[in-house]
Amino acid sequence: MREKKIGILCLQEMHLTEEHENQINTLYSRRLRVINSRDRECPGSLAGVAFELAVLNIYTPNNPAEHHNFWTTIKDSETSRNNQQIDLLLGDFNLTEDPLDRAPTRTDNEAATDALRDLRETLNVHDSWRKTHPTSPCTSAIPTDHHMILVRYTPLNMPHIGKGRWSWPLGLVNNEKLLNKMSKLGQMTQRKIETNQQPGGLNPQSEWEDFKIKIRQEAKKTSKEHMYKINTRINQLENDIKLTLRNDDIDTNSNTRSQKAWLESEINHMEKKTIQEPSASIKSEMECRQGKPLASTGVR
């Protein structure tokens, strides 16, 4: 969430128990708050959604026969509240309104689709993707639809927020080339301080400040080079995806759809190169706080 600058993250099928939820909230208490709804009869094993913006985060039953009543119930519930306009409607709907969102293209259950459209119109929300790209395919079955979708929400009265303070990119923590430069700069600074300790000599605090400025400059330079290569590769892969979607057989040829899925996995792989996940340190911190091993939550 920090790397992607995500303010609100809505997830489905989290399978969180109350213990897991409390562990996450304890670990990230200063930066993150988890709000989770779970199945009352079987907590942690079935559908659950976890995220003041009015967000309606939905996980729809897998059984299409239940969809119409599900959407109708939500509509009645939201209509009866009648106290706050929904800003965002999102989640895993297990159906699509537009056949273009399926590969191969097909129409979902008509009663369920009508019920979803009726709810959407009642809440006065629209399909942002389809409105922006009315004719572009957004296939969700090639072979998995479990992709993170990013949306930027910008209210008109939102105050200006700057870039914030620069921080060391996690992806460079183990960069050997950069670490060697830092080591040499540190050794040079230490020698200068040790050889100028007489009165009127160099100010150690000034040398220390100069050292920090230099390693920050080196980190920014290395990060720029590192990110340029990654972003160039990502742009190439995204262009390949656009070309793949233009193929006439995207709806019928499994190889073409598999090619798109592979390109997407390559993009995910490249993006992960920019982030180092400190899973070991997080687990250690959690164990120290609670005095016991971290439960198997799937959180890294």
N, C-alpha and C positions, 0 to 999 in steps of 0.2 A: 504493500500500500504506500509505503514511503517512496519507493523508487518510481512508481507510476503516478504519484501524487493523487491518490484516491481518497476522497473524503468519506464516501459511503460505499461499502462493499456488501452486496446482497448475494447470498449463497443459498443453494438448495441441496437437499439430500446430505446434510451435514452429519446426521447420526450422532448428535451431541447429547451426552447425558448431563445431568445437573453438575456432576463432579467435574467433567471436562470443561463445561462452561465456566465454572468458578475458577479453575486453574488458568484458563486463558485470561480472564478478567483480572486475576491477581498478577500474572506475569506482565501484562501490558497496561496496567491500571492507569498510568500517566498519559498514555497515547491512544488507547483503544477501549471501546465499550462494546461488548457482544450482547445483542438482544436476540433471543432464540425462542422459537415456538416449537414444541415437540408433541408427538402423539401421546395423549394422556394414558392410553391403555398399554402402549408399548414404547416408552421413551428411549430414544437412541437407536432404534432399529428400523424405523420407517421414516417417511418424509418429514423433514423439519426445515424451517427457513431461519437464517440468522443474519442481522444487519446491525432546530426542529423543522426537518423537511418531511412533508407528508409522502411517504413511500409505501406503496402496496406491493409487497414481495410475495409471489405466489408459486406454489408447487402443485400442479394439477395431477389428479390421480392418473395412473397409467391406463386404467380401463376406460375406453371411449364412451361406454354406456353411461358412465357417471358424470361425464363432462357437462351435459346440459344443466343438470340439477346443481352441479358445483358452481358454475358461473352465475346461475340465477340466484343462488343463495348469497354469493358475494355481492351481487347487485343490490339485493334486498337489504343486506346488512349495511352497505355503504350509503344507500338511500335513506335508511332510517336514522343514521347518525346525523347527517345533514348539518355538520358543524365545521367541516374543513375540506377544502378542495384538494383532491389528490394531485400531487405534482408529477409523480412517476409511477407507472404501472409496469412491472417487470417480473421476471422469474422464468421458470420452466413450465411452459403451458402444455407441452405434449401434443400440440397441434399447431398448424399455421393457417393464417387467414388467406394467404395468397399461394396458389400452386407453384409460383416461381421459387418459393422458399423450400421446395422439396426436390430431391433428385432420386429417381426420375420424378418429373412433375406430376402431381396428383392433387385432387381435392379431398380435404379431410371431411370428417363427419359434418354434414350440413347443419344439423341441429346444434351441435357444439360450437361450430364456427359462428352461427347466427347469435348464439347466446353470448359469446365473447365479444362480438361486434356490438351487440346491444349494450353490454357493460361499458365498453370503451366509449361509446357515444354518450352514455349517461354520465360518465366521469369527465367527459370533454377532453379526452386524450387521443393521440393519434400514433400510428406506427412511424416513428422518426425515420427509420431506414427506408421504408417503402415510399415515404413521402419525398425523401431526398433522392432516391434511386428508383423511380417508378418502373423501370424496365430491366434493371440489373438483377441477375440471379443471386440469391443468397442462400445457397443450398445448405441444409442442415443435417443431411444424412450421408456423410461422405468420409469415413464410416461412422463418425461420432459427432454429436452436437454439443459436446461439453467444452465449449470455448468461452473464454472470458470476453464479455462485451463491454467496451468502454464508452461512456457517454459523458459529455461535458455539459453540466447544467449551470447556466449563468443568468441569474435574476437581474433585472434591470437596475434594481437598487443595491446591488452587491458592491461593497466598498472595494477599492483597488488594493490588491495584494501583490507586493513585489516578489522578486525572485528569492528573497530570504538569504540567510547566511550560507556561504559556500562550505561544503563538507567534503571530506576525503571520500572518493568513490570506493565502495566496497569491492568492486571488481578489480581494484588495483592493489589490494592488501597483500597479495602473494605474487605481485609482479617482480620477478627477480631483477630485471634491468633497472627498474625504479628503485628497488631496495638497495642495490649496489651503489647507485648515485647518492642516495640518502646517507649510506654508511660513509662514503668518502667525504661528503660535505660535513658530516658530523665529526669525523676524525680531524679534518682541517680546522674546524671551529674549536675543537678541544685543544689542539696544539697551539693555536693562536692565543687562547686564554691562558694556557699553562706557561707560555713563554713571555707573557706580558703582565705579570702579577705585581710588578713594582709600582709604587705610587706614581700616579700620573699616566699609567699605561692604559691599555684598552679597557673599556667598560664591559665586564662579562655579560651584563644584562643586554647591552646593545648588540654584542656578538650573538647572543642567544636569539634575539629578535631577528637579526639578519639571517640566521640559520633557518628559522621558521619560514621567513619570506621566501628563501631560495627553494626549500623543499616543496612549498606550496606551488611555486612557479613550475617546478619540475613535474609535480603531480598533475597540474592543469595541462601542461604540454603533452605528457604521456596519455592522459585521459582523452585529449582531443584526437591524438593519433589512433588510439585504441578504438574509440567510438566511431571514427571516420570509417575504418575498415568494416566494423560491424554494421553500421548504418548503410554503407554501400552495398554490402551483401544482402541485407534485408530488403532494400529497394529493388535489387535484382530479382529476389524471390517474389516480391509482391507484384512486379511486372509480369513474371512468369505465371502467377495465379490469374491475373487479368486475361492473359492470352489463353490460358487453359479454359477459362469460363466462356470464351468466345467459340470454343469448339462446338460444332453442331451436335455432336454425340454426347454432350455432357449429361444428358438425361438418361441415356441408354447404355453407355459404355462404362463398365465398372473400372476399367483400367484408367480412363480419363479422370474419373472421380477419385480413384486411389492416388493418382499423380497429384491432384490438388491437395489431398490430405497429407501427402508426403511433403509438399512444399510448405504447408502450414506448420508441420512438425519441425521443419528446418528453421522456420522463423522463430518458433518458440525456443529452439536450441540456441540460436544466436542471441536472443534476448536474455537468456539465462546467463550468458557469458558476462553480462554487465553487472551481475549481482552475485555476491558470495553469500550463501546462506549460513549464518553462524549457528547451526542447529546444536552443536555440541555445547557451546557456551550458554545458549538459551536453556537447554535441558539442565545443565549444571546449576544455573541460577535458580531455576524452578525447584530443584531438589534442595538447595540451600534454604530457600524461603519456607518450604513446607516440611522439610526434614524427612522426605520419603521420595522414592523414585517416581518419575513422571508417568502417569497412566498412559496407555496406548491411545492417544487422541488423534493421531494423524497430523498433528500440528508440528511444523518444522521451524 
